[in-house]
Each structure stands twice: as structure tokens, then as C-alpha cells.
């Protein structure tokens, strides 16, 4: 190879290294941004994991609304799996290039250190520039590898927290349904819900004296025990009709309510 061909080859290597460096800087910025976004997601998942399942178990958030949260959480877990795979693959691919870059740098340094190589001054200068660019690429690879390592670590932790959160939320939803804390349970009334309703209805006789006092104060009290009993029975009947009517609500109304109300944050109240 002539000296001119060697100079052209070394110049091409140097130019390729410059282009590669620019692309790697963009990749580094993207990896760092992804890592920051994953950290933000991790912090949010940890807060929700501490707050949401207990609220569902206690009935502060009905399982009607928690189901939509669980669906979104399942999507988040899938996205985390993709992010984890991509970051891990990118880091492995990057590490596989390192030996080749280091071998090229060693070759360039060997040629520069050989005083008997007979390199022309212009070619030696080009080779020094190429060696510098190769060293910068190796340094950038180290930074990018560390950025991907950090991204993988955060993604793994977020995936673990999201998986635990999903399991705990699912358990809280089951517990909430068993206690009748769902806004509307498709299908027949559960035994636990029926027992809870019976207990509440059983407390109505104790309310009768208070109702009588209220009626007296408002000038609309029943005049006999029979009238009071009939009004209490009417209250019980109205409650039963309300529960029965709700259970008989067409399924499409429930679907619409779940679609348009389940996506809001009103279930926090």
C-alpha cells in the first residue's frame, strides 16, 4: 500500500471515529434520560404500593376503581420488561465492541512507537489523531456502558416493585370484594355482602325512637305504633328495592360506568 493510500485509510478511520463519537454522545444522553424516567416511575410505584392496596382493603377506594389501576399496572409491567430487555441487549452489544476498539488502539500505538516504521510526518499526524479518537470512543463506551448498567438496575428494581404492588393490589381487591366494597359486583349478591346488608338492616329498629323524635319535632310524627312500624317497613322495602334495582342494572350501564368513571381519580375519595 502506498503512503498516499495509507493516509487515506487512516483519515477514513479518524472520520468514522468522529461520527461514531457523535452518535454515542446522543445515545448516552438518551440512556441517562431513560434512567431518570425509570427512577421517577420507581418512586411513584413505591408511593402507590404503600398507599393504594391498604386503601382498597379499607374501602376508601372501591375495587370498582382499583381494577382500572390494576390494568394500568399490568401495562406498566409489560413496558418495564421491554425497557429491561432493550437496555440489557444494548449493554451486551456495547461490551462486545470493546475488545475490537482496544485492539485497534493498540495497533495504532504500536505503529506510533515504532521508530523504524518509516512513517511520513503527515501520516504519523493522522495516525495520532486516529489513536486519540479511538481512545475517546473507548472512554465513551465506558460511560455508556455504565449508563446502561444503571438503567438496567433501576428497571429491575422498578419491575420488582411493580410485580409486588400488582400482587398486593390483587389481594386487596379480592378482600374488598369479599367485604362488599366493590361499587357493583357482576352476578349474584355474595354471602358476605348479604350478611353485611342484613346487619345494617338489623340496626334499623334501634333507629325508630330517633325517627319518632325527629317526626315529632317536624310536626309529622306517626300517631300509633302501627304507623311507626309501617314506616320502618317502608324504609326497609325502599332499601331492598334500591339494592335489588342496582343488582338488576343492565350490564352495558356498568360497562359504561367502568369505562368512563374507572379512568378518573374519583376512586381516591
Secondary structure, DSSP 4 states (H G I P E B T S, - for coil): --HHHHHHHHHHHHHHHHHHHHHHHHHHHHHHHHHHHHHHHHHHHHHHHHHHHHHHHHTSS-HHHHHHHHHHHHHHHHHHHHHHHHHHHHHHHHHHHHHHHHHHHHHHHHHHH-TTS---HHHHHHHHHHHHHHHHHHHHHHHHHHHHHHHHHHHHHHHHHHHHHHHHHHHHHHHHHHTT-SS--SSSPPHHHHHHHHHHHHTHHHHHHHHHHHHHHTT---SSHHHHHHHHHHHHHHHHHHHHHHHTS-HHHHHHHHHHHTTSSGGG-
